[in-house]
Amino acid sequence: MEEGEVYEVGEIVTTTSDVDVVEEESHFTSESAQILIGEIMGCNRDLENIKENINDVKKKMKNIIDVLGRI
């Protein structure tokens, strides 16, 4: 596919069962690709934040278990 070419998209489905339906007559352009890339990047940031939060909780739990083990 060369830049500027368009093709039809039917449906975009995420793992959370959210569905974005794109009209069959619409065309997938570089602008719509940029929008989707932006959404993917936003999801990636959210996942990184979740990973950090999980690691923080794991550290807190380990500290609590260590303290309880000394009692």
N, C-alpha and C positions, 0 to 999 in steps of 0.2 A: 504494500500500500504506500503510495506516495503522499507527501504533505499536501493538504488541501482536498484530498479525496474524502468522500463521505460514504457511509454504509448504514444500513438500517439496524436498529437495536430493538429487541422486543421487550426484555425485562431484566432488571438487575435485582438479584436477591442476596441478602446478607445472611450470615449464620444466625442472626437473632430473629429471623423470619420477617424482618422489615423488608418491604418490597417497594421499589421505585419503578413504576411502570412508565416506559417511554413510548410515546405513540409510534406505531409502526411506520407512519408516513414521515415522521421527523427524521432528521439526519444527524448523525454523530459527527460533531465538528471538533476542531482542536480546542475551541472554547469550552465545549462540554467535557472534553477530556481533561482540561485543566481544572474544571470544577470537581470532577471525580478524583483527580490526583490530590487536590486540596482536602477533600473529605477523607481520603486514605491517610494523608499525613496527620490530620486531626485525630483520627482513630489511633494511629500509631503513638501519638503523644499521650492520648488517654491510656493506652496499654502500658506505656513506660511508667506513667504515674501510678497505675495500679500495681505494677511490679514493685515499685519503691515502697508503696504502702504495705504490701504483703511482706516485704523484707523487714520493714520496721516492726510489724506485728510479730514476726518470727523472733526478732531480737528481744522484744519485750517478753514474749512467752518464755524464751530460754532463760532470761534473767530471773523471772518469777520462779521457774522450775529449779534453778540453781539455789535461790534463796530458800525455797521450801525444802530442798534436799539437805540444807544445813540445820534445819530445825529438828 
